């Protein structure tokens, strides 16, 4: 659960940077 949450946050941040 924790790992999934971290991945979700990382992907969200990545999308923000790409945007």
N, C-alpha and C positions, 0 to 999 in steps of 0.2 A: 504493500500500500504506500509506504513511504517512498520507495524507489519510483513508483508510478507517479506520485505527486511531484517529485523532483523533475522527472522527465517532462511532465506537463508544463511545469513552470519554465524549464529550459526552452522547450519548444515555443512557448508563448513569447519569451524574451527574444528568441531567435527571429520569430516572425516580425516582432516590433522593429528589430534592427534592420531586417531586410526591407521592411516597409519604409 
